[in-house]
Amino acid sequence: MARGGASALLPSSLVRQIDRKRRAAGVSVSRLTALAGVDDRSYRRNVKDGRYARRSTVAKLEAALKRAVANKSLNVPQHELIRSTYRVHLAARAEALGLDVARCLAADAGDIAAWKYATPARWQAIYMTVIALNLQPVRMAEALELSRPAITKILQGVEDSRDDPEIDHALNEYEQIMGGTV
């Protein structure tokens, strides 16, 4: 039995109700789970065939859905700005890394080979967008419809890669160009 007893668990039909409301409101699973701080895969599994959900998870999802719906029209311009800035950084980083810019811009998670090919440029572009726009990772996650943990992993990965003097120099130079200090 879960900690807190049976009262800590609720029928997962409540999660399925939230999912129906989410779809009707046009909110992506990624955005909802990022706002709620809930694992994307766990959410999908619970919607598909779960029997019970934690009361705290249901509460987080309900609150996140309310926020997402309330802020949906307000966040569209901000999300468009973030996505546009990201794409500019993606093109610049792809070119700097000697990658095919068009292929990197067209890559999506459905094409594993293209997605992996663009990974170094994507990670650096996400990192540079967060820096350039002074974003909280959750804002970047919402705009790109990725999970907050994924964004955190990417940011940490780029920070770790800066231990390599060549990468650090290249990113410092790029930051200076973008900041207008060169």
KEKE-3310 file (N, C-alpha, C; in steps of 0.2 Angstrom, whole numbers, plus 5000, padded with zeros to 4 digits):
npx = (5004:5002:5012:5004:4992:4977:4969:4978:4978:4970:4957:4963:4955:4952:4964:4962:4951:4956:4965:4956:4951:4963:4966:4955:4957:4968:4981:4997:5004:5017:5018:5009:5014:5026:5023:5017:5027:5028:5032:5033:5031:5026:5014:5007:5007:4998:4987:4984:4983:4983:4978:4977:4981:4991:4985:4992:4998:4987:4982:4992:4992:4979:4980:4991:4985:4974:4982:4989:4978:4973:4984:4987:4983:4990:5004:5007:5013:5026:5031:5032:5042:5053:5054:5058:5070:5077:5078:5086:5098:5100:5102:5114:5123:5123:5129:5141:5146:5149:5138:5124:5114:5100:5096:5097:5088:5076:5075:5066:5059:5053:5061:5074:5088:5090:5087:5097:5108:5107:5109:5120:5120:5107:5107:5117:5110:5098:5104:5110:5099:5092:5102:5103:5089:5087:5080:5070:5072:5060:5052:5058:5056:5042:5040:5047:5040:5046:5051:5054:5064:5072:5076:5084:5094:5100:5105:5114:5122:5128:5135:5144:5151:5158:5170:5179:5192:5191:5177:5172:5179:5173:5159:5160:5164:5154:5143:5148:5147:5133:5129:5134:5146:5157)
npy = (4994:5011:5025:5034:5028:5021:5032:5040:5037:5038:5034:5031:5035:5048:5055:5052:5059:5072:5072:5071:5084:5091:5088:5094:5107:5110:5108:5102:5086:5086:5100:5100:5090:5096:5108:5103:5095:5082:5066:5063:5050:5042:5049:5046:5032:5031:5036:5028:5014:5014:5010:5017:5033:5044:5055:5067:5068:5069:5081:5090:5089:5094:5107:5112:5111:5120:5132:5131:5132:5145:5153:5151:5159:5170:5166:5162:5172:5174:5161:5159:5169:5163:5150:5155:5162:5151:5143:5152:5152:5138:5136:5144:5137:5125:5128:5132:5121:5113:5106:5101:5114:5115:5101:5100:5110:5104:5092:5081:5072:5061:5056:5047:5046:5059:5067:5063:5067:5081:5083:5089:5103:5106:5105:5115:5126:5127:5129:5142:5150:5150:5157:5169:5174:5175:5164:5154:5137:5130:5138:5137:5123:5123:5130:5123:5111:5101:5091:5097:5091:5086:5097:5102:5092:5094:5107:5105:5096:5103:5113:5104:5100:5111:5110:5106:5115:5120:5120:5128:5140:5142:5144:5155:5165:5165:5169:5182:5188:5187:5195:5207:5212:5210)
npz = (5000:4997:5004:5016:5015:5008:5005:4999:4986:4970:4958:4942:4932:4934:4930:4916:4914:4915:4905:4894:4895:4893:4880:4874:4876:4869:4874:4875:4879:4884:4888:4898:4907:4910:4916:4927:4933:4932:4927:4910:4903:4913:4915:4902:4902:4913:4909:4898:4903:4917:4934:4947:4953:4961:4974:4975:4963:4954:4959:4956:4942:4939:4943:4935:4922:4923:4924:4912:4903:4907:4904:4891:4879:4882:4883:4870:4861:4868:4868:4854:4852:4860:4853:4840:4843:4847:4835:4827:4834:4833:4819:4818:4827:4821:4809:4814:4819:4808:4803:4793:4790:4786:4788:4801:4806:4801:4808:4818:4832:4827:4817:4820:4816:4810:4821:4831:4824:4824:4837:4845:4840:4843:4857:4861:4855:4863:4876:4873:4870:4882:4889:4882:4882:4896:4903:4913:4915:4914:4906:4894:4892:4891:4879:4869:4871:4878:4892:4908:4916:4905:4898:4909:4909:4897:4898:4908:4902:4892:4900:4906:4895:4892:4899:4890:4882:4869:4866:4876:4872:4860:4863:4872:4863:4854:4863:4866:4853:4851:4862:4858:4862:4855)
capx = (5000:5006:5013:4998:4986:4973:4967:4983:4977:4963:4956:4966:4950:4953:4969:4959:4947:4961:4968:4951:4951:4969:4965:4950:4960:4974:4987:5001:5006:5023:5017:5005:5018:5032:5020:5015:5032:5026:5035:5029:5030:5021:5007:5005:5005:4992:4981:4982:4981:4984:4972:4977:4985:4992:4981:4996:4999:4981:4981:4997:4990:4973:4983:4995:4980:4971:4987:4990:4973:4973:4990:4988:4983:4996:5010:5009:5019:5032:5033:5035:5049:5058:5055:5061:5076:5080:5079:5091:5103:5101:5105:5121:5127:5124:5134:5148:5149:5150:5133:5119:5109:5093:5094:5096:5081:5070:5075:5061:5060:5051:5067:5079:5094:5091:5087:5104:5113:5106:5109:5125:5118:5101:5109:5120:5105:5094:5108:5111:5093:5091:5106:5101:5083:5087:5075:5070:5072:5053:5049:5061:5053:5035:5040:5049:5036:5050:5050:5059:5070:5075:5080:5089:5099:5103:5109:5120:5127:5132:5140:5149:5155:5163:5177:5184:5194:5189:5170:5171:5181:5168:5153:5161:5165:5147:5140:5150:5144:5126:5128:5136:5152:5163)
capy = (5000:5018:5028:5038:5023:5021:5039:5044:5034:5039:5030:5034:5038:5056:5057:5051:5065:5078:5071:5074:5092:5094:5088:5099:5114:5111:5109:5096:5082:5089:5106:5099:5087:5100:5112:5099:5092:5075:5062:5062:5043:5040:5051:5043:5026:5031:5038:5022:5008:5014:5009:5021:5038:5047:5061:5073:5069:5072:5089:5094:5089:5099:5114:5113:5112:5127:5137:5131:5135:5152:5157:5149:5165:5175:5163:5161:5176:5172:5154:5160:5172:5158:5146:5158:5163:5144:5142:5156:5149:5131:5137:5147:5132:5119:5130:5133:5114:5110:5102:5103:5118:5113:5095:5101:5113:5100:5086:5080:5066:5055:5053:5046:5048:5066:5069:5062:5071:5088:5084:5094:5109:5107:5106:5121:5131:5127:5133:5149:5153:5151:5163:5175:5177:5174:5160:5148:5130:5128:5142:5134:5117:5124:5133:5118:5105:5096:5090:5101:5087:5085:5104:5103:5088:5097:5113:5102:5093:5109:5116:5099:5100:5117:5108:5106:5122:5122:5121:5134:5146:5143:5146:5161:5169:5165:5173:5189:5190:5188:5200:5213:5214:5209)
capz = (5000:4996:5010:5018:5015:5002:5003:4994:4979:4967:4952:4937:4928:4935:4925:4910:4913:4914:4898:4889:4896:4890:4873:4872:4877:4865:4878:4874:4885:4886:4892:4904:4912:4912:4921:4933:4936:4932:4921:4904:4902:4918:4913:4897:4905:4918:4904:4894:4907:4925:4939:4952:4953:4968:4975:4974:4956:4951:4961:4952:4935:4938:4944:4929:4917:4924:4923:4905:4899:4908:4901:4884:4874:4884:4882:4863:4858:4872:4866:4848:4853:4862:4847:4835:4845:4847:4828:4825:4838:4830:4813:4819:4830:4816:4804:4817:4820:4802:4801:4788:4794:4784:4791:4809:4807:4799:4812:4823:4836:4824:4813:4825:4814:4810:4828:4834:4820:4826:4844:4847:4838:4847:4864:4861:4854:4869:4881:4871:4870:4889:4891:4878:4884:4903:4904:4918:4911:4913:4901:4888:4891:4888:4872:4865:4872:4881:4899:4912:4917:4898:4898:4914:4907:4891:4901:4912:4897:4889:4905:4907:4889:4892:4902:4884:4881:4862:4866:4880:4868:4854:4866:4874:4857:4852:4868:4865:4847:4852:4867:4856:4865:4850)
cpx = (5004:5007:5007:4992:4982:4970:4972:4982:4970:4963:4959:4961:4950:4958:4966:4955:4951:4964:4963:4951:4957:4969:4960:4953:4966:4980:4991:5003:5012:5023:5014:5010:5024:5029:5019:5021:5031:5029:5031:5027:5025:5014:5004:5003:4999:4986:4979:4979:4982:4977:4971:4982:4986:4988:4986:4997:4993:4980:4986:4995:4984:4976:4987:4990:4976:4976:4988:4985:4972:4978:4991:4988:4989:5003:5012:5014:5026:5035:5036:5041:5054:5059:5059:5068:5080:5082:5085:5098:5105:5104:5113:5125:5128:5129:5141:5151:5150:5144:5128:5114:5102:5091:5093:5089:5075:5070:5069:5062:5058:5056:5073:5086:5095:5091:5094:5109:5113:5108:5114:5123:5112:5103:5112:5115:5100:5098:5109:5105:5091:5095:5104:5094:5082:5081:5076:5069:5064:5050:5052:5057:5046:5036:5042:5045:5041:5049:5055:5065:5075:5079:5085:5095:5103:5108:5115:5125:5131:5137:5145:5154:5160:5169:5182:5185:5191:5181:5169:5173:5175:5162:5154:5161:5158:5143:5142:5147:5136:5124:5130:5142:5158:5163)
cpy = (5006:5021:5033:5034:5024:5028:5043:5042:5036:5035:5034:5037:5046:5058:5057:5057:5072:5078:5073:5081:5095:5094:5093:5106:5115:5111:5102:5092:5085:5095:5104:5096:5091:5105:5109:5096:5085:5072:5061:5055:5040:5042:5047:5036:5026:5032:5031:5016:5008:5013:5014:5027:5041:5054:5067:5074:5072:5079:5093:5095:5094:5106:5116:5115:5118:5132:5137:5134:5143:5156:5155:5155:5170:5172:5162:5165:5175:5166:5155:5164:5167:5153:5149:5160:5156:5142:5146:5153:5142:5132:5139:5141:5127:5121:5130:5126:5110:5105:5105:5107:5116:5106:5096:5105:5109:5094:5086:5073:5060:5052:5053:5048:5055:5069:5069:5066:5078:5089:5089:5101:5111:5109:5113:5127:5132:5131:5140:5153:5154:5157:5169:5178:5177:5170:5155:5142:5128:5131:5139:5127:5118:5126:5127:5111:5099:5096:5095:5097:5086:5092:5104:5098:5091:5103:5110:5099:5098:5112:5111:5099:5106:5116:5108:5113:5125:5124:5127:5140:5148:5146:5153:5166:5170:5170:5180:5192:5192:5194:5207:5216:5213:5215)
cpz = (5000:5003:5011:5017:5009:5000:4999:4987:4977:4961:4946:4931:4929:4931:4918:4909:4912:4907:4893:4889:4892:4883:4870:4872:4872:4868:4877:4880:4888:4890:4898:4910:4914:4917:4928:4937:4937:4926:4916:4902:4907:4917:4908:4898:4909:4914:4901:4898:4914:4928:4944:4951:4960:4968:4973:4967:4952:4953:4957:4944:4934:4939:4938:4923:4917:4922:4915:4901:4900:4905:4894:4879:4876:4883:4874:4860:4862:4869:4859:4848:4855:4856:4842:4836:4845:4840:4825:4828:4835:4824:4814:4822:4825:4811:4808:4818:4814:4800:4796:4791:4792:4787:4798:4810:4806:4804:4817:4826:4832:4819:4817:4823:4813:4817:4831:4830:4822:4833:4847:4846:4842:4854:4865:4860:4860:4874:4879:4871:4877:4891:4888:4881:4892:4905:4910:4913:4910:4907:4894:4887:4888:4881:4867:4866:4874:4889:4902:4914:4910:4897:4903:4912:4902:4894:4904:4908:4894:4894:4906:4901:4889:4896:4896:4882:4874:4862:4870:4876:4863:4857:4869:4869:4855:4856:4867:4858:4848:4857:4864:4859:4861:4845)
residu = (MET:ALA:ARG:GLY:GLY:ALA:SER:ALA:LEU:LEU:PRO:SER:SER:LEU:VAL:ARG:GLN:ILE:ASP:ARG:LYS:ARG:ARG:ALA:ALA:GLY:VAL:SER:VAL:SER:ARG:LEU:THR:ALA:LEU:ALA:GLY:VAL:ASP:ASP:ARG:SER:TYR:ARG:ARG:ASN:VAL:LYS:ASP:GLY:ARG:TYR:ALA:ARG:ARG:SER:THR:VAL:ALA:LYS:LEU:GLU:ALA:ALA:LEU:LYS:ARG:ALA:VAL:ALA:ASN:LYS:SER:LEU:ASN:VAL:PRO:GLN:HIS:GLU:LEU:ILE:ARG:SER:THR:TYR:ARG:VAL:HIS:LEU:ALA:ALA:ARG:ALA:GLU:ALA:LEU:GLY:LEU:ASP:VAL:ALA:ARG:CYS:LEU:ALA:ALA:ASP:ALA:GLY:ASP:ILE:ALA:ALA:TRP:LYS:TYR:ALA:THR:PRO:ALA:ARG:TRP:GLN:ALA:ILE:TYR:MET:THR:VAL:ILE:ALA:LEU:ASN:LEU:GLN:PRO:VAL:ARG:MET:ALA:GLU:ALA:LEU:GLU:LEU:SER:ARG:PRO:ALA:ILE:THR:LYS:ILE:LEU:GLN:GLY:VAL:GLU:ASP:SER:ARG:ASP:ASP:PRO:GLU:ILE:ASP:HIS:ALA:LEU:ASN:GLU:TYR:GLU:GLN:ILE:MET:GLY:GLY:THR:VAL)
# end
